[in-house]
């Protein structure tokens, strides 16, 4: 089964503006806090301005196939 997430993401919004239109990801909710508190994303950057690397990190949890996020706060 494949889930199309793109209809749930507002391309013209950032994390701080509520770009993910799912109740658990609304601004201030637990999942929103997990992503925004990770230090991995620019919270004011619009979805449409994300690089391929940033999109992979957000959607798949890695910078590319088989990779791990690179962030000083990411546990090793």
N, CA, C and O atoms as CSV, one atom per row, in Angstrom:
chain,resi,resn,atom,element,x,y,z
A,1,UNK,N,N,0.840,-1.166,0.000
A,1,UNK,CA,C,0.000,0.000,0.000
A,1,UNK,C,C,0.894,1.240,0.000
A,1,UNK,O,O,1.905,1.283,0.701
A,2,UNK,N,N,0.522,2.228,-0.776
A,2,UNK,CA,C,1.248,3.483,-0.853
A,2,UNK,C,C,0.352,4.615,-0.373
A,2,UNK,O,O,-0.819,4.703,-0.742
A,3,UNK,N,N,0.923,5.474,0.452
A,3,UNK,CA,C,0.178,6.633,0.951
A,3,UNK,C,C,0.764,7.882,0.328
A,3,UNK,O,O,1.969,8.118,0.413
A,4,UNK,N,N,-0.081,8.679,-0.294
A,4,UNK,CA,C,0.359,9.940,-0.900
A,4,UNK,C,C,0.274,11.042,0.154
A,4,UNK,O,O,-0.816,11.512,0.484
A,5,UNK,N,N,1.420,11.449,0.676
A,5,UNK,CA,C,1.470,12.461,1.727
A,5,UNK,C,C,1.346,13.884,1.206
A,5,UNK,O,O,0.967,14.786,1.954
A,6,UNK,N,N,1.654,14.092,-0.046
A,6,UNK,CA,C,1.707,15.452,-0.578
A,6,UNK,C,C,0.412,16.247,-0.434
A,6,UNK,O,O,0.484,17.456,-0.213
A,7,UNK,N,N,-0.775,15.633,-0.546
A,7,UNK,CA,C,-1.990,16.427,-0.321
A,7,UNK,C,C,-2.114,16.951,1.117
A,7,UNK,O,O,-2.895,17.864,1.384
A,8,UNK,N,N,-1.348,16.373,2.027
A,8,UNK,CA,C,-1.413,16.783,3.432
A,8,UNK,C,C,-0.353,17.816,3.796
A,8,UNK,O,O,-0.255,18.236,4.949
A,9,UNK,N,N,0.442,18.225,2.801
A,9,UNK,CA,C,1.524,19.184,3.044
A,9,UNK,C,C,1.263,20.444,2.235
A,9,UNK,O,O,1.082,20.386,1.019
A,10,UNK,N,N,1.245,21.571,2.912
A,10,UNK,CA,C,1.039,22.868,2.250
A,10,UNK,C,C,2.401,23.394,1.801
A,10,UNK,O,O,3.233,23.774,2.625
A,11,UNK,N,N,2.619,23.411,0.486
A,11,UNK,CA,C,3.908,23.803,-0.071
A,11,UNK,C,C,4.299,25.236,0.252
A,11,UNK,O,O,5.485,25.565,0.258
A,12,UNK,N,N,3.319,26.090,0.519
A,12,UNK,CA,C,3.597,27.501,0.771
A,12,UNK,C,C,3.721,27.826,2.264
A,12,UNK,O,O,3.716,28.995,2.652
A,13,UNK,N,N,3.835,26.771,3.107
A,13,UNK,CA,C,3.960,26.986,4.546
A,13,UNK,C,C,5.228,26.341,5.095
A,13,UNK,O,O,5.806,25.443,4.483
A,14,UNK,N,N,5.642,26.818,6.258
A,14,UNK,CA,C,6.787,26.265,6.975
A,14,UNK,C,C,6.281,25.441,8.160
A,14,UNK,O,O,5.076,25.361,8.396
A,15,UNK,N,N,7.210,24.826,8.906
A,15,UNK,CA,C,6.814,24.107,10.124
A,15,UNK,C,C,6.076,25.045,11.065
A,15,UNK,O,O,5.036,24.687,11.617
A,16,UNK,N,N,6.612,26.245,11.247
A,16,UNK,CA,C,5.998,27.198,12.173
A,16,UNK,C,C,4.632,27.684,11.710
A,16,UNK,O,O,3.845,28.181,12.515
A,17,UNK,N,N,4.350,27.548,10.440
A,17,UNK,CA,C,3.062,27.975,9.884
A,17,UNK,C,C,2.080,26.809,9.753
A,17,UNK,O,O,0.947,26.994,9.307
A,18,UNK,N,N,2.518,25.606,10.143
A,18,UNK,CA,C,1.636,24.442,10.085
A,18,UNK,C,C,1.583,23.780,8.725
A,18,UNK,O,O,0.497,23.516,8.210
A,19,UNK,N,N,2.748,23.502,8.126
A,19,UNK,CA,C,2.783,22.944,6.769
A,19,UNK,C,C,2.207,21.531,6.671
A,19,UNK,O,O,1.754,21.138,5.596
A,20,UNK,N,N,2.208,20.764,7.750
A,20,UNK,CA,C,1.668,19.402,7.710
A,20,UNK,C,C,0.240,19.435,8.249
A,20,UNK,O,O,0.008,19.739,9.419
A,21,UNK,N,N,-0.708,19.116,7.375
A,21,UNK,CA,C,-2.125,19.194,7.736
A,21,UNK,C,C,-2.655,17.849,8.237
A,21,UNK,O,O,-3.532,17.233,7.630
A,22,UNK,N,N,-2.097,17.425,9.349
A,22,UNK,CA,C,-2.565,16.237,10.060
A,22,UNK,C,C,-2.716,16.651,11.522
A,22,UNK,O,O,-1.842,17.333,12.055
A,23,UNK,N,N,-3.790,16.260,12.171
A,23,UNK,CA,C,-4.012,16.709,13.547
A,23,UNK,C,C,-2.834,16.484,14.486
A,23,UNK,O,O,-2.549,17.338,15.325
A,24,UNK,N,N,-2.150,15.360,14.362
A,24,UNK,CA,C,-1.027,15.089,15.267
A,24,UNK,C,C,0.198,15.936,14.969
A,24,UNK,O,O,1.116,15.996,15.787
A,25,UNK,N,N,0.232,16.596,13.805
A,25,UNK,CA,C,1.371,17.435,13.424
A,25,UNK,C,C,1.049,18.927,13.481
A,25,UNK,O,O,1.865,19.749,13.062
A,26,UNK,N,N,-0.123,19.286,13.990
A,26,UNK,CA,C,-0.450,20.707,14.096
A,26,UNK,C,C,0.512,21.396,15.053
A,26,UNK,O,O,1.043,20.767,15.969
A,27,UNK,N,N,0.732,22.668,14.841
A,27,UNK,CA,C,1.673,23.446,15.643
A,27,UNK,C,C,1.391,23.257,17.136
A,27,UNK,O,O,0.273,23.462,17.609
A,28,UNK,N,N,2.434,22.862,17.858
A,28,UNK,CA,C,2.342,22.678,19.297
A,28,UNK,C,C,2.064,21.256,19.751
A,28,UNK,O,O,2.272,20.937,20.921
A,29,UNK,N,N,1.596,20.385,18.848
A,29,UNK,CA,C,1.301,19.003,19.228
A,29,UNK,C,C,2.589,18.191,19.357
A,29,UNK,O,O,3.652,18.634,18.921
A,30,UNK,N,N,2.493,17.002,19.957
A,30,UNK,CA,C,3.661,16.193,20.279
A,30,UNK,C,C,4.538,15.892,19.064
A,30,UNK,O,O,5.749,16.105,19.122
A,31,UNK,N,N,3.960,15.403,17.965
A,31,UNK,CA,C,4.772,15.067,16.784
A,31,UNK,C,C,5.419,16.313,16.187
A,31,UNK,O,O,6.570,16.272,15.753
A,32,UNK,N,N,4.696,17.391,16.167
A,32,UNK,CA,C,5.259,18.664,15.685
A,32,UNK,C,C,6.482,19.012,16.516
A,32,UNK,O,O,7.507,19.416,15.967
A,33,UNK,N,N,6.388,18.860,17.830
A,33,UNK,CA,C,7.508,19.179,18.721
A,33,UNK,C,C,8.710,18.268,18.469
A,33,UNK,O,O,9.855,18.706,18.582
A,34,UNK,N,N,8.457,17.010,18.131
A,34,UNK,CA,C,9.554,16.076,17.861
A,34,UNK,C,C,10.353,16.512,16.633
A,34,UNK,O,O,11.584,16.502,16.654
A,35,UNK,N,N,9.662,16.888,15.579
A,35,UNK,CA,C,10.343,17.320,14.361
A,35,UNK,C,C,11.009,18.686,14.549
A,35,UNK,O,O,12.166,18.877,14.173
A,36,UNK,N,N,10.280,19.618,15.127
A,36,UNK,CA,C,10.820,20.975,15.243
A,36,UNK,C,C,11.905,21.064,16.307
A,36,UNK,O,O,12.790,21.915,16.215
A,37,UNK,N,N,11.852,20.207,17.306
A,37,UNK,CA,C,12.852,20.221,18.357
A,37,UNK,C,C,14.107,19.435,18.023
A,37,UNK,O,O,15.072,19.451,18.786
A,38,UNK,N,N,14.102,18.744,16.886
A,38,UNK,CA,C,15.251,17.910,16.515
A,38,UNK,C,C,16.473,18.725,16.110
A,38,UNK,O,O,17.599,18.232,16.173
A,39,UNK,N,N,16.256,19.965,15.697
A,39,UNK,CA,C,17.365,20.778,15.213
A,39,UNK,C,C,17.762,20.465,13.779
A,39,UNK,O,O,18.734,21.023,13.271
A,40,UNK,N,N,17.028,19.585,13.125
A,40,UNK,CA,C,17.365,19.165,11.765
A,40,UNK,C,C,16.741,20.042,10.683
A,40,UNK,O,O,17.162,19.993,9.528
A,41,UNK,N,N,15.743,20.840,11.048
A,41,UNK,CA,C,15.004,21.597,10.041
A,41,UNK,C,C,14.940,23.079,10.367
A,41,UNK,O,O,14.851,23.473,11.530
A,42,UNK,N,N,14.986,23.894,9.318
A,42,UNK,CA,C,14.748,25.335,9.448
A,42,UNK,C,C,13.245,25.508,9.596
A,42,UNK,O,O,12.495,25.241,8.657
A,43,UNK,N,N,12.806,25.943,10.743
A,43,UNK,CA,C,11.379,25.985,11.047
A,43,UNK,C,C,10.613,27.056,10.283
A,43,UNK,O,O,9.382,27.039,10.267
A,44,UNK,N,N,11.323,27.988,9.648
A,44,UNK,CA,C,10.676,29.036,8.867
A,44,UNK,C,C,10.805,28.827,7.361
A,44,UNK,O,O,10.327,29.650,6.580
A,45,UNK,N,N,11.441,27.742,6.950
A,45,UNK,CA,C,11.619,27.443,5.531
A,45,UNK,C,C,10.358,26.795,4.970
A,45,UNK,O,O,9.822,25.858,5.561
A,46,UNK,N,N,9.892,27.288,3.845
A,46,UNK,CA,C,8.696,26.747,3.187
A,46,UNK,C,C,9.011,25.364,2.596
A,46,UNK,O,O,10.137,25.100,2.173
A,47,UNK,N,N,8.016,24.503,2.575
A,47,UNK,CA,C,8.172,23.160,1.999
A,47,UNK,C,C,8.727,23.241,0.580
A,47,UNK,O,O,9.625,22.479,0.221
A,48,UNK,N,N,8.204,24.151,-0.219
A,48,UNK,CA,C,8.620,24.248,-1.630
A,48,UNK,C,C,10.098,24.608,-1.787
A,48,UNK,O,O,10.675,24.404,-2.855
A,49,UNK,N,N,10.715,25.144,-0.721
A,49,UNK,CA,C,12.114,25.546,-0.775
A,49,UNK,C,C,13.072,24.495,-0.222
A,49,UNK,O,O,14.283,24.715,-0.207
A,50,UNK,N,N,12.551,23.361,0.232
A,50,UNK,CA,C,13.405,22.297,0.755
A,50,UNK,C,C,14.254,21.703,-0.363
A,50,UNK,O,O,13.792,21.558,-1.495
A,51,UNK,N,N,15.492,21.362,-0.037
A,51,UNK,CA,C,16.365,20.673,-0.982
A,51,UNK,C,C,15.987,19.192,-1.008
A,51,UNK,O,O,15.229,18.726,-0.157
A,52,UNK,N,N,16.505,18.474,-1.961
A,52,UNK,CA,C,16.242,17.033,-2.038
A,52,UNK,C,C,16.729,16.338,-0.764
A,52,UNK,O,O,16.056,15.446,-0.247
A,53,UNK,N,N,17.885,16.743,-0.261
A,53,UNK,CA,C,18.437,16.180,0.970
A,53,UNK,C,C,17.492,16.407,2.143
A,53,UNK,O,O,17.240,15.494,2.930
A,54,UNK,N,N,16.967,17.631,2.259
A,54,UNK,CA,C,16.045,17.955,3.355
A,54,UNK,C,C,14.729,17.183,3.240
A,54,UNK,O,O,14.179,16.730,4.243
A,55,UNK,N,N,14.235,17.038,2.023
A,55,UNK,CA,C,12.998,16.274,1.814
A,55,UNK,C,C,13.199,14.814,2.201
A,55,UNK,O,O,12.344,14.220,2.857
A,56,UNK,N,N,14.340,14.230,1.793
A,56,UNK,CA,C,14.636,12.843,2.169
A,56,UNK,C,C,14.721,12.694,3.680
A,56,UNK,O,O,14.199,11.732,4.244
A,57,UNK,N,N,15.373,13.634,4.328
A,57,UNK,CA,C,15.506,13.588,5.775
A,57,UNK,C,C,14.142,13.665,6.456
A,57,UNK,O,O,13.878,12.938,7.413
A,58,UNK,N,N,13.296,14.529,5.968
A,58,UNK,CA,C,11.965,14.702,6.544
A,58,UNK,C,C,11.067,13.494,6.286
A,58,UNK,O,O,10.417,12.996,7.206
A,59,UNK,N,N,11.029,13.027,5.055
A,59,UNK,CA,C,10.099,11.961,4.680
A,59,UNK,C,C,10.578,10.556,5.028
A,59,UNK,O,O,9.775,9.684,5.360
A,60,UNK,N,N,11.915,10.335,4.950
A,60,UNK,CA,C,12.441,8.982,5.100
A,60,UNK,C,C,13.397,8.816,6.283
A,60,UNK,O,O,13.814,7.699,6.590
A,61,UNK,N,N,13.743,9.919,6.947
A,61,UNK,CA,C,14.621,9.835,8.101
A,61,UNK,C,C,16.087,9.691,7.778
A,61,UNK,O,O,16.886,9.398,8.667
A,62,UNK,N,N,16.469,9.893,6.513
A,62,UNK,CA,C,17.881,9.844,6.140
A,62,UNK,C,C,18.121,10.796,4.984
A,62,UNK,O,O,17.189,11.229,4.306
A,63,UNK,N,N,19.383,11.111,4.775
A,63,UNK,CA,C,19.736,12.053,3.713
A,63,UNK,C,C,19.699,11.393,2.342
A,63,UNK,O,O,19.690,12.085,1.323
A,64,UNK,N,N,19.678,10.120,2.305
A,64,UNK,CA,C,19.631,9.356,1.074
A,64,UNK,C,C,19.460,7.898,1.425
A,64,UNK,O,O,19.314,7.565,2.601
A,65,UNK,N,N,19.472,7.028,0.452
A,65,UNK,CA,C,19.286,5.607,0.723
A,65,UNK,C,C,20.320,5.075,1.714
A,65,UNK,O,O,21.526,5.156,1.480
A,66,UNK,N,N,19.820,4.528,2.829
A,66,UNK,CA,C,20.698,3.898,3.805
A,66,UNK,C,C,21.481,4.844,4.697
A,66,UNK,O,O,22.288,4.393,5.509
A,67,UNK,N,N,21.261,6.141,4.565
A,67,UNK,CA,C,22.022,7.106,5.366
A,67,UNK,C,C,21.394,7.392,6.703
A,67,UNK,O,O,20.286,6.947,7.002
A,68,UNK,N,N,22.118,8.137,7.495
A,68,UNK,CA,C,21.606,8.581,8.786
A,68,UNK,C,C,21.632,10.089,8.821
A,68,UNK,O,O,22.475,10.702,8.166
A,69,UNK,N,N,20.738,10.702,9.563
A,69,UNK,CA,C,20.743,12.161,9.679
A,69,UNK,C,C,22.066,12.664,10.252
A,69,UNK,O,O,22.658,12.030,11.126
A,70,UNK,N,N,22.511,13.791,9.758
A,70,UNK,CA,C,23.737,14.377,10.312
A,70,UNK,C,C,23.363,15.663,11.034
A,70,UNK,O,O,23.023,16.672,10.417
A,71,UNK,N,N,23.435,15.598,12.327
A,71,UNK,CA,C,23.125,16.743,13.160
A,71,UNK,C,C,23.933,16.590,14.440
A,71,UNK,O,O,24.063,15.482,14.960
A,72,UNK,N,N,24.477,17.691,14.954
A,72,UNK,CA,C,25.230,17.588,16.201
A,72,UNK,C,C,24.393,17.012,17.344
A,72,UNK,O,O,24.938,16.398,18.262
A,73,UNK,N,N,23.078,17.206,17.294
A,73,UNK,CA,C,22.230,16.717,18.384
A,73,UNK,C,C,21.721,15.290,18.139
A,73,UNK,O,O,21.038,14.732,18.998
A,74,UNK,N,N,22.040,14.691,16.983
A,74,UNK,CA,C,21.563,13.346,16.670
A,74,UNK,C,C,22.406,12.337,17.449
A,74,UNK,O,O,23.635,12.402,17.411
A,75,UNK,N,N,21.758,11.403,18.157
A,75,UNK,CA,C,22.524,10.430,18.941
A,75,UNK,C,C,23.348,9.512,18.051
A,75,UNK,O,O,22.901,9.096,16.982
A,76,UNK,N,N,24.545,9.207,18.503
A,76,UNK,CA,C,25.404,8.321,17.701
A,76,UNK,C,C,25.462,6.923,18.259
A,76,UNK,O,O,26.140,6.062,17.699
